Amino acid sequence: MDDFVVQAALFVVGTFAIAQEFHRRRIAAIEAAVPDFLDRLASVNEAGMSVIESLGRVNSGDLGALDAEVEKLWTDVQWGVDAETALYRLEDRLDTPTVTRVVTLLANATHASGDLARVLRIAADEAQDNRRLKRKRKQEMLTYVVIIYLSFVVFLVIVGALNSILIPNLPTGASAPAGDSASQIGATGPLSGIADVNVEGYSLLFFHASLVQALFSGLLAGQMGEGSIKNGAKHATILLTIAYAFFLLAP
């Protein structure tokens, strides 16, 4: 059952990790294109175009990962949706903190004036600053992610030493001398149960402990390194694979 459960867990967690990684990269690419999108909107708005005309002009440009979403935004406007509602629909589709802040700022600014160039410049600078802060945070937290991996490796080494060296060499009922007085004293002392040690039971316990350690260490690495437990699925998959392979290959 252990092999089946571990392999099933690896499949489930690994599949989720792949899907989450694709989603994370897509969102990261979209957020990277937001400052350029806002800069272009500001330039067109400064030229005297309205918000609607600015969206139409920017839609014809190359915005990378944001192209499909801007096209949907422009389609909403063409079908008669006001600019504010179209922006809120964009926010609902992407559901990222950067886009949420930008949409809220633009929606509030459109009520005050049609001249949004200055607001758009501020929003573009803020989005760019947020990207720099995220990169800096990720670089600084990389050290802690490495520490988590090293700690897990140390844990496996200790468990391997206990499982392969210490536990098998403990005296058992077959190897303990039967006639001397020391053994008779030990039979009623605090070490009386040492001869009944279950080597296979300890090995199974260490195996389960390693799997639990791998799973939660991976989730913790995702939370610390990238700010989301979901992003820890890839780390959990890697650590689970290492732990499973370690016990498969261990003597």
C-alpha positions in Angstrom: 0.0 0.0 0.0 2.8 2.4 0.7 4.2 2.3 -2.8 0.7 2.8 -4.3 -0.1 5.7 -2.0 3.3 7.4 -2.6 3.1 7.0 -6.4 -0.5 8.3 -6.4 0.5 11.3 -4.2 3.4 12.0 -6.6 1.1 11.9 -9.6 -1.5 14.2 -8.0 0.9 16.7 -6.5 3.2 16.6 -9.6 0.2 17.2 -11.9 -1.0 20.1 -9.8 2.6 21.5 -9.6 2.9 21.5 -13.4 -0.5 23.2 -13.9 0.3 25.7 -11.2 3.7 26.5 -12.7 2.2 27.2 -16.1 -0.4 29.4 -14.5 2.3 31.2 -12.4 4.4 31.9 -15.5 1.4 33.2 -17.5 0.4 35.6 -14.7 4.0 36.7 -14.3 4.3 37.4 -18.1 1.0 39.3 -18.0 2.1 41.4 -15.0 5.4 42.1 -16.8 3.4 43.6 -19.7 1.2 45.8 -17.6 3.7 48.8 -17.2 4.1 48.8 -21.0 0.4 48.7 -21.5 -0.2 51.7 -19.1 2.7 53.7 -20.7 1.1 53.3 -24.2 -2.3 54.2 -22.8 -0.8 57.3 -21.2 1.0 58.3 -24.5 -2.1 58.0 -26.6 -4.2 59.8 -23.9 -1.7 62.7 -23.9 -2.2 63.0 -27.6 -5.8 64.0 -27.0 -7.7 60.8 -27.4 -10.4 59.6 -25.1 -10.2 56.5 -22.9 -12.2 54.5 -25.5 -10.1 55.7 -28.4 -6.9 55.0 -26.4 -7.9 51.4 -25.8 -8.6 50.9 -29.5 -5.2 52.2 -30.5 -3.3 50.2 -27.8 -5.2 47.1 -28.9 -3.4 47.1 -32.3 0.0 47.1 -30.6 2.2 44.1 -29.5 1.8 43.6 -25.7 3.1 40.0 -25.5 1.2 37.9 -23.0 -1.3 40.7 -22.5 -2.5 40.8 -26.1 -5.3 38.3 -25.7 -6.7 40.0 -22.6 -6.5 43.5 -24.2 -8.3 42.2 -27.2 -11.1 40.8 -25.0 -11.2 44.2 -23.3 -11.6 46.0 -26.6 -14.3 43.5 -27.7 -16.3 44.3 -24.6 -16.1 48.0 -25.4 -17.1 47.4 -29.1 -20.2 45.5 -27.9 -21.4 48.6 -25.9 -19.9 47.9 -22.5 -18.6 51.1 -20.8 -14.9 51.3 -20.2 -15.2 51.0 -16.4 -17.2 47.7 -16.6 -14.8 46.4 -19.3 -11.9 47.0 -16.9 -13.6 45.3 -14.1 -14.2 42.3 -16.3 -10.5 42.3 -17.1 -9.7 42.3 -13.4 -12.1 39.3 -12.8 -10.4 37.3 -15.6 -6.9 37.9 -14.4 -7.4 38.1 -10.7 -3.9 39.3 -9.8 -3.0 42.0 -7.2 -1.2 44.2 -9.8 -4.2 44.3 -12.2 -6.6 44.8 -9.3 -4.8 47.9 -8.1 -4.5 49.3 -11.6 -8.2 48.7 -12.5 -9.3 50.3 -9.2 -7.1 53.3 -9.8 -8.3 53.8 -13.4 -12.0 53.2 -12.5 -11.9 55.9 -9.9 -9.9 58.3 -12.1 -12.4 58.0 -15.0 -15.1 59.5 -12.7 -13.0 62.6 -12.1 -11.6 63.4 -15.6 -11.0 62.1 -19.0 -7.4 63.2 -18.8 -5.8 60.1 -17.4 -2.3 60.5 -18.6 -0.8 61.4 -15.2 -2.7 58.7 -13.4 -1.6 56.1 -16.0 2.0 57.1 -15.6 1.7 56.7 -11.8 0.1 53.3 -12.2 2.8 52.2 -14.6 5.6 53.3 -12.2 3.8 51.5 -9.4 3.5 48.3 -11.4 7.1 48.4 -12.3 8.2 49.0 -8.7 6.1 46.1 -7.6 7.8 43.8 -10.1 11.2 45.0 -8.8 10.2 44.3 -5.2 9.0 40.8 -6.1 12.2 40.0 -7.8 14.2 41.4 -4.9 12.1 39.4 -2.4 12.5 36.2 -4.4 16.3 36.6 -4.5 16.5 37.3 -0.8 14.2 34.3 0.1 16.2 32.0 -2.1 18.6 31.4 0.7 15.9 30.1 3.0 14.6 27.8 0.2 18.1 26.4 -0.1 18.3 25.9 3.7 15.0 24.0 3.6 16.4 21.6 1.0 19.7 21.2 2.9 17.8 20.5 6.1 15.8 17.8 4.4 18.9 16.2 3.0 20.4 16.2 6.6 17.2 14.7 7.9 17.4 11.9 5.3 21.1 11.3 6.1 20.3 10.9 9.9 17.3 8.7 9.2 19.4 6.6 6.8 22.1 6.2 9.4 19.6 5.1 12.0 17.8 2.8 9.7 20.9 1.2 8.2 23.4 1.2 11.0 22.0 1.7 14.4 18.7 -0.2 14.4 20.0 -3.4 12.6 22.8 -3.6 15.1 20.7 -3.4 18.3 20.8 -6.7 20.3 17.8 -9.0 19.5 16.4 -12.0 21.3 18.5 -14.3 19.1 21.8 -12.5 19.7 21.5 -11.7 23.4 23.2 -14.1 25.8 20.8 -16.2 27.7 22.6 -17.5 30.7 24.6 -14.7 32.3 23.4 -12.6 35.2 23.7 -9.3 33.3 21.1 -10.4 30.8 18.8 -11.5 33.6 19.1 -8.1 35.2 18.5 -6.4 31.8 15.4 -8.5 31.4 13.7 -6.7 34.2 15.4 -3.3 33.9 14.6 -0.2 31.8 16.2 -1.8 28.7 14.2 -5.0 29.0 12.4 -4.4 25.7 15.5 -3.7 23.6 15.7 -7.4 22.6 12.2 -7.1 21.0 13.0 -4.3 18.6 11.1 -4.4 15.4 13.6 -3.4 12.6 10.9 -3.4 9.9 8.6 -1.3 12.0 11.3 1.4 12.6 12.1 1.4 8.9 8.4 2.0 8.1 8.2 4.7 10.7 11.2 6.5 9.2 9.8 6.2 5.7 6.5 7.8 6.7 8.3 10.5 8.7 10.4 11.3 5.6 7.3 11.6 3.4 5.6 13.9 5.8 8.7 16.0 6.2 9.1 16.2 2.4 5.5 17.3 1.8 5.4 20.1 4.4 8.9 21.2 3.8 8.0 21.7 0.1 4.9 23.7 0.9 6.9 25.8 3.3 9.5 26.5 0.6 6.8 27.7 -1.7 5.3 30.0 0.9 8.7 31.5 1.8 10.2 31.6 -1.6 7.2 32.7 -3.8 4.6 33.8 -1.3 2.1 31.0 -2.0 1.6 27.5 -0.7 0.3 26.5 -4.2 3.7 27.3 -5.6 5.2 24.9 -3.0 3.7 21.9 -4.9 6.7 21.7 -7.2 9.1 21.7 -4.2 7.0 19.1 -2.5 7.1 16.9 -5.6 10.9 17.1 -5.8 11.3 16.3 -2.1 8.8 13.5 -2.2 10.7 12.0 -5.2 14.0 12.3 -3.3 12.6 10.6 -0.2 11.0 7.8 -2.1 14.1 7.1 -4.2 16.3 7.3 -1.1 14.3 4.5 0.7 14.1 2.5 -2.5 17.8 2.5 -3.0 18.8 2.4 0.7 20.3 -0.9 1.9 
